[in-house]
Amino acid sequence: MGIRGRTQGLRRAVVAVLVSAAALGAAVGAGGPATAASAPAAPTAPSAPAGILAAPTQVAHTRLGDVGYREEGQGSPLLLITGRGASMDDWAPGFVDALAARHRVVVFDNAGVGLTSPLPGPLTVPGMADQTAAFIAALHLHRPAVLGWSMGGMIAQALAVRHPDRTGPLVLAASQSGTGSALPIPAAAAAALDSPDPLEALSVLFPADQRQAMLAYGYAVSQYPGFYHASTAVKSAQDSAIARWMAGQDPSGRRVDRIRVPVLVADGAEDALDPSANAADLAAHLRRARVLLEPDAGHAFLFQDAPQFTATVDRFVG
């Protein structure tokens, strides 16, 4: 299936569930305690894109290849690094727009995704960090704050170890240490994330009782024109890079105690992909870290209550 087909499939699946829920709520409301007003309503697409949805994709030419990116807002720079299998389209638009109210927010694709050049040799977390540092230099970003989600948090750690002059405060969201002490990613959750059924894949990111948040997130990201993910080959290479990092086989991962900037380690307490105990494990290896666990939230906790978390990020990075 092509990019446009996957986009339409995700949107149709999410909208179908929302419409069914609304119809069921109306039926129950006619003869029971629930009311149609309490049922979720199917969202309507905006008449024209706004915010990050309208930001053009640009290409930065760096010493380590091209990097595809978008940016929005003004103020202190904030770089968002996404995770395994994802593209910059996986950042919920409302989340990016909220951060852009006070920051110059830059989102980009990791090596081999979208318009970003692949890296030579086996893909590694430090290699992706080096390409990120080259990207920061090409855009003349001065010590941006960095928010890394999942694998993006690993890249952020390696970036701060290998290029300390390129980074400001770090926010590590739903990520793991590279010391070899992190709990493993549950195999069933990892497999579900690659399901061809978009709703099954999304369900790994949110607790079962947060279905409305899951559907809202799925619909929001499907509004990106030409929504896309990493290819199967890139996902496989990223899996190998993640496994190496978590096994403590990357020297950068074993040296996170050298990171001197403040670090916020955050996750959902019910994360199905990254056991929440890994947040405390990661913080224990850092000099200046504090831990935030969001209750009744999962791997996509940062989008589940975006106003609260973006306010936390604003206060933390300054």
N, C-alpha and C positions, 0 to 999 in steps of 0.2 A: 504494500500500500504506500502511496506517495505521501509527501508532507501534507498537501491539502486534504487528502482523504483521511489522514490521522486526525487532523484538526477538526474536520467536520464530524468524525466519529466520536471524538471526545465531547464535543459540544452537544451532539444529539443524545448521547448517553446521559449526560448530566441533566439536560433539559427534560428528557423523558422522565427521569426519576422525580424531578421537581414538580412537573405537571401531575404525575400520578399521585404524589404526596398531597398536593393541593386538592385534587379531586377527592381523594379519600377523606381528607380533613373536612371537606364540605359535606360529604355524605354522612360522616359520623356526627358532624355538628347538627344535622337535621334531626337526629334522634338520640343524641347522647350528650355527655358532658363536654366533649371537645367541640370547638367552633371553627368555622372556616377561617376566622381571623387569626387563629393560632397556627394554621397550617402554612408551610412555606410556599411562597408564590414563585412562579417561574420568572426568572429575570428577563429583562428586555435589553437588547443590545443598544449601546449608545448610538446616536445618529452619526457621530463622527468621533474618531479616536482623539483622545486627549492625554496629556501627561506622557509617561514613558511609552504608552501605546503609539503615540505619534512621533516618537523620537526616531530619526533615521539610523539605520545601521551604518557605521563607519568602519574604516580599516586603518589601523596604525601599523606602520612599517617599523619593525624593531630589529635589533641585531640577531634575534632568534626567530625571525619569520613574522608574517602578518598576524595581527590579532583583530578579530571582529569585535566591535563594541558599540554601546549606546551610552548616552549620558543625559542627565536632566538636573536642573537646579543650579543654585549658586551658593557659595559659602565654602567652608572647609571641605576638602575632598574626602569622600567615603567610597572605598572600593569594595564591591560585592563579588565574592568568588563562589561559584556554584559547585554542586557536587557531582557524584558519579552518575553518568548517563544523561545529565541535564544540559540544557542550553540556557542562555540568558532569558529565554522565554519562560523559564520555570520560576522566575521571580514574580510573585503576585503584583499586578500593576499598582494596586492601592498601597501596598507595602513600600514600593519604590517611591511612589509619589509623596507619601508621608515623610519619608526620609529626605526627599528633595526639597521640602519646605525650608530646610535649614542647611543643606549640604549640596555640594556638587557630587551627585551620585553617579558612579561609573559602573556599568555592568559589562561583562565580556564573556566570551567563550573560551573554555580551556583548550589545550592542544588537540588538534584534529577534529574539532567540532565547529560546524558552521563555516565561517570564513577564516578561522584561525588555523594557521599552518600546523601540521603534525611535526613532532620532534624526531630527530634521527635516533635510531637504536631503540631498545626497550623503554617503554614509557615508565617514568618514575615520578613520585611526588616531588623530590628535589628538582627534577627537570622541569616540571610544571611551575614550580616556584621561581626558577631562574627565568623562564619565559614571562612570568608575571612581573618580575623585577624589571626586565627589559621593556615591558609594556608601560610600567610606571614611569620609567625614564623617558620613553618616547612621548608621553603625554605631559611631561614636565610637572608631574604631581609631586608636591613637596610633602613627604612623610604622611601619606594619607592614612586615615583610620581604615582598618580592614575588617570586614565581616565575612567570615568563611562558614558556609553551611555544609555539614557532612564532610565529604572528601575535600571540599573547599576549606574547611577548618584545618585539615592536614597541610594543605598547600600554604595556608596562612602561617602555620607554625614554622614550616621549612623556610618560608620567605623571611620571617623575622630572625631566624637563626643564621641564614646564609647572607642576608642583605639587611642588616640592622639599620643601616642609614636610609632605607627606603620605606620604613613602616612607622606608623604611629600606633595608637592603642589597638588592641585586637579584640574582636568578639568572635568566639569560637562556638558555633551553634551546632549541637548534635554531632559532635566530632569525637575522635579518639586520639590517645597519645600514640607516639611511635616508639615507645620504650619496650614493647613486648609484654606489657602488663595489662593491657585492655582486654575486657571480656569480648569474645568473638561475636560477629554478626550472625544472628540466628539464620540457619539455612532456609527455613520455610519462608521467612519474611523476605529474604533476598530474592527467592524464586518468585514470590508473588509480585514483587516490584517490577519484574520483567513480563508480567502477564499481558497477553494481547487484549485482555478486557480492561479498558481504562479505569473502570470503577474498582476492579479488584486491585489494580496497581495503586490507585489513590487511597484505598482503604488501609494500606500499610502505613501511611503517613499520619493517620488520625486515629484516636481511640474509637471504639465502636459506638459510643454514645455521642460522638461529635460528627455525626453524619452530615448535618446541615453545614458545618464549617468545611467539611470535605467537599461537598458539592459546590459551595460558594467558591472555594479555591479552584476547583477544576474548571468551573465556568469562567472564572476571571482569567486564568492563563490561556484558555482557549480563544480569548479575544485578540491575542497577538496575531497579526497577519502572517500566515504561513507558519504557525506554531510548529516547532521541530525539536527533536532530541538528538543525542549522539547516535552514531551508527552502531550496529552490533559489534563490529570489529573494534571500535574505540571503547565501547563498554567493556569488552573482554580485556583490552590492554589496561584500562583503569582498574579492573578487578585485580589484576596481577600487581599493579602499583600499590593498591590499598593493602593487599595481603602482605607485601614486602614491608610496607610502613608499619602495619600493626604487629608484625613479627619482630620488630626492632632491628631490621636489617639495613635501614637507612641511617647513616651516622647523624644526619640532621635531626631525626626523630629522637635520638638518645641524648641530644644536646639542648633540649628545650629549656633546661635550667639556665641557659645563657640569655634567654629573652628578658630584656630589662623593662620593656614597656608594660603598662597595666593591661591585664587580660580579664575579660568577662567570659566565663565558661558557662554556657546556658544549654538547657535541653528540656524536653517534656518528660515529666515523671513517668509517663506510660509509653515511652519510645519503644516501638516493636523492632526497630532496626539497630538501634544503638542502646544497649542496656544503660539505664540512667546512672548506674554505679560508675560508668566510665567518666562521668563528669567530675566526680571527686578524684578519681584516679588521675585524670589529666591535670586538674588543679594542683594536685600534690607534687607534680614535677615542675611547677612554674613558681617563679619568685614572687610575682605580684598578681595573684589571681583571686577572684571571688566567684562563687558558684551560684547560679540561679536555676532552680528547677520549677517549671510551670506545672501546677497540678492539673490532672485530667487532660493532659496534652501529650502529643506524640512527636514524631520526627519533624513534622511541619508545624511545631508549636509557634514559631515566629509569625505565621500567617493566621493562626487560629484566633489570636487576640492581638491583631496587628497594632491597633492604637496604643495599647499598653506597652508592647515590646518596643515599638519604635520610639516611644517616649523614654524608655529605659536606655536604649542605644544612644539617643540624643544626650541624655544626662551623662552617660559614661564617656563618650568620645569627646564631648565638649563642643 
